[in-house]
Amino acid sequence: MSRIVLAFKAFFSILFKNAVPDDLLKTYGLTKGGALPAKPSPAAKAPEAKAPEVKTSDGALQVLAILQRDGRLVDLLLEDISGAEDEQIGAAFRTVQEQCRESLQKYFRLAPVIDGVEGSYTKLDTNDPATVKLLGNVPATGKAQGGILRHKGWRAERVDLPKPPQKVDVIAPAEVEIE
């Protein structure tokens, strides 16, 4: 039978007789159940789709891709500059530095860990090695009250990276000019 005929037959049989015709059950390999099947329990729900695994390297590669895209940083760092003059290196670096700096400011808000003047004495609020790296004549306890600030350090106050691309491992696509 055609599907339309079966559909009409099933519709009117269910509407007027409250039953599905036997030939329809046989055609589709169904059996009479009498009662509707019980709703599955919440514990028997289908497993939810597993979220894609996010690796710490994904964000690092994304940042590297942004710095390459905007400032060609990877190109500069992987270029053999042993034969280049200092003026050429300086000129190339100035452009890359300006473009990478703009990218960092666009996607991150960075702040110094210690907001002080480098080269001056600073009192330490913490001796946490993840926050402050002690240099020089460090006491055996690993704790100090203060010292000369050699580098302010950096911490991220805001990170606003765009949604990562599908292929995170491609830092920069190859560029092919068609002539």
N, C-alpha and C positions, 0 to 999 in steps of 0.2 A: 504494500500500500504506500501511497505517497505520504509524505510527512504532513501535508496539510489535512488530508483525510483523517490521519491518525490524531492530529491535534484537535480537529472538530469532534471526532468520536470520543476522545478522552475528555474534552471539555464538557460535552453534554451528558456523558455518562456520570462524571463526577457531580455535575450540577443537579441532575434529576435522580440518579440512583445512589449517589454517595459512594461510588466504587469505580475503580479503574477496570476497563474490560480485560478479560483473560488473554485475548489475542494480542493486545497491546503489551501486557506484561511479558508474554512469551517472546514477542518481537524484540524487545529490549533486554531480555534476560533478567527480568525483575521477578520478585516473589511477593505474594500477599503478606503483609505484615500485621494487618489489623490495626495496630496502634502506631502512632508516630514514634520514631526513635527518640530516646531521651536526649536532651541537650547535653553536650559534653561538659564535664566539670571544668572549672577554671584551671585546675591542675593539668587537665588533659589537652589544653590548648596547643596548637601547633607552635613549635619553637620559633621565637622571633628571629628575624634576620640579624645575623651578627654584624655589629658595626665594624667598619673597616679599622684595622689596627693602625694606630698612629704611633710612629716611631720618632724618637727624638731627632734622628737624622733627617727626617722629613723637613722639619722647620729649619734646620741648619742648611740643608740644600736649597730650600726656598729662599732664604736670605742671601745665600751665595748667588743664586740665579738672579735675584733682584739687583745685586751689586754688579753683576756681569752685564745685565740688560741695560742698566742706567749709566754705568760708569766704565764698563769693560775692565773691571778689576781683575778678573781671572786672566784675561789676556795679558795685562801688565805684569802680573806676578809670575806667569809661566813663560814670559818672553825672555830669551837669552839676551841680557843687556851688557854682557862682558865687553863687547866691542864698542858700545855707545859712549858718546861724550857726556860729561856731567850736565851740560846745558840741555842736551836732548832728553836725558832722563828727567831732569827737573821740569821741563816743559810738558812732557807726557804725564808726569805724576800730578802736576798742578791741575790739569783738566780732569783726570780720573778722580783726584781727591775732591774737587768741587762737586762733581756729579754724584759720587758715593755719599758725600756728606748730605746732600739734598735728599737722597733716598733714605738715609738713616733718620733724618728729621721728619720725613713723611710717615714712616712706618713705626717709629719708636720715639718715646720720650725718655731720654737718658738724663740722669742726674748724678752728680758726684756722690761717692759714698761718704767722704768727709769734705765738707764745703769749707775749705781753708786755703791759705796761700802756700803753695809748694815752696819748700825751703825754709819755712818758719816752724816754730815749735807748736805742736798741737796736743791737746789732752785727749786721751782715748776714752770713749764711752763704753767700748766693748773690746774684748780680746778674742772674739770669735774669729777663727782662722779663715772662715769663708767670707768674712767681711773685711778683716784687716790682716795684712801680711807683715809680720814683724821682721825687720832687717837689722843687721849689725850685731851688737853685743846683747843678744836676747837672754834674759834671765832663764835659769834652769826650769822655773815654774811655767815658762811660756807666757807670763803675764807682765804687762808693763803699764805704767800710769800715763805715759806720753812719750813723744819723741819728735824728730824732725820729719815733716811730711814730705815724702819724696814723690808720691803720686796720689792724686785724689781718689782714684778708683772710679768705677762706673757701675751704676745699677739701673735697671729698667723700671721706670714708673708706669709706662704704658707700652703695649705691643699691639699694633693694629695691622697685622699682615693680611693680605687679601686671601681669598680661598685658594688653596694650593691647586696647581694644575693636575691633570690626570697622571702624567708621567713626571713624578717628582725627581727621578734620578737624572733627567735631562736638564742640565744647568743652563745651557744655551743651545738652541737648535743650530745645526749647520746651515750656512747661508750659501745658496747657489744662485748665481745670476744667470738668467736665460737670455741668450743673445739671439 
